């Protein structure tokens, strides 16, 4: 049922307008060394992925149509991404319990970080004003940071194609 809803509503993701946050990290900058819990409550830091390419994707909320579509695209493209040496890590402000359920429900093969206190969200500058159907509100801007093996940002994807995000990551990285 959730996939049906995602299929029907997912294309409406383009209606959400995000006001660019001037504090957002950019290509060439080093990623902050901040630890937040994964879905199991284990403290994870981006330094744990040193020596690997990382696709760090920030998304608004588990089990919402566009977020589910994006996560499933990454799930389905995991083999291709891993073949190119890219590890996927998701981040939202959802709890570890919500992340565990989301991972279980959609068989996601990558960790989701529970940034309930907004440590990573704020450090990467992805929290800001959004607008949907004329209503303004604060939320996480759907953004993916492609991080090199040395911990610097290679690319920032702000116009995420949720349905084809794995392919978008490979194309952006030129792999």
N, C-alpha and C positions, 0 to 999 in steps of 0.2 A: 504494500500500500504506500509506504514512504517513497519508494522509487517512482510510483505512478504520480504522486504529488510533486516530486522533484522534476519529473518530466514535464508536467503541466505548468508548474509555476516557475521552474528554474530559468526559463528564458526571460522572465520579468526582472531578473537581477540587474539588468542594464538600467532599470528605472531608479535604482538607488544612486543618488549623486553624492559624491564624497568631496568635501572641500579639502584640498591638499594641505597637509600639515607641514609647516616650514621646519619643524624639528625632526622630520623623518630622515633617518640615516640614508646616505647616498653611496653609489659605487665608489670604491677606493677607500672608504672608511673601514676601520677595524670594528669587529663586532664586540659588544660588551661581554665581560665574563660574569654573567649572572646565573645563579642556580635557581631553578623552579622545579616543582615535582612533576613527574610524568603521571600517567594514568594509574600506576601502581604505588605512587607516593615516593618513588625514588628520586633523589635530588639529581637533576640533570643540568649540565652547563654546556654551552657551545664549545668550550675548551675540550670536552669529552670527545668531540668529533675532529680534533686536530689531525691534519693529514688526509682528510676526506673532503670531498665536495658536498655541500649541504644545501638542500632546497628547504629553507625555513619559511613556512607559509602561515600567515596570520589570517584567521577567519572569525566571523562574528559569533556563531553559536552552533553547537552540536544539534543534529537532527532537524535543521531547517533545510528547505529545499535546495537552495543554491550551495550551501555548505556541504550538504550530502552529495550533491552532484560533483563538486570539486574533489571531495575526499575519495569518492568512487573512481573518478578519473585517475587520481594518483595511485590508488590501489591497483587499478587495471594496468597502469603503466610502470609499476614498480620493477618488474623484471628488466624492462628497457633502461630505466633509470639506473638500477644497480649495475647493469652491464657497462654503463658509462661511468661508473664510480660515484654516483650521486645518491646520497642518503636523504630521505624525506623526514622532516620533523614538522608537526603541526602545533600551533599555539592558539588558544583562545582563553577567555576568562572563565570558562566552565570548570566545574569541580572535577576532582579525580574520579568520582563515582560516575558522573555524566560521561566523561571520556571513556571509562571502562565499558560502559553500556554502548556507547557509539561505536567503539572498536569492535565489540562482540557482535553487534547487530549487523554491521557492514563488512566484517572480516578485514579490518584495516591492518596491514602488516607493518605499520610504522608507529612510532611513539607520538602521543599527543601531550603537550605540556599544559598543565593547569595553572595558568597565570592569574589566579583570582585576585592577587594584590597588585596586578598591573606592572610588575617590575620590568619584564621584557617588553610588554606592550608600550609602556612609556619610554623606555630606553631606545626603542626602535622608532618611536614617533608615529605609531599607527593608530593612536586614539584621537578622535576628532569629530567634528560636526559632519553629519550625514543628513540626507533629505530623501524621503519617500512619500510620494503623493502629496507634496507640499508641506509635510510635517517634518520639522527639524528636530534632530535628537543627536546625542553623543553615542559613539560606538567605535568598534574596531573597523578600520579600513582594510578591506580584503587586499592583502599585499604579500608578495613572495620575494624574499631576499635570496639570491643565489650567492653562496659564500664559498670562496676558494679554500684550498687546503691550508693556507697560511692564516685563515681567519679574517680575511678582508672581503668586503662585498664586491662581487664582480658585476652584478646586475640587480636592478630592482624592478619587479613587474608590478605595476599599479593598475593596469587594465587587464585583470585576470580573466581568462577564458575558462570558466569553471568546467564546462563539458569536455574540454580538450587540454586540461592544464598540464598533464604529463608531457604531451607533445610540445606545448608552448614552452615549457622549461628547457627541453632538449633544443628546440629551435633558438631560443634566446641565448643559450650557452654556446650555440654553434656546434652541437655534437650530433 
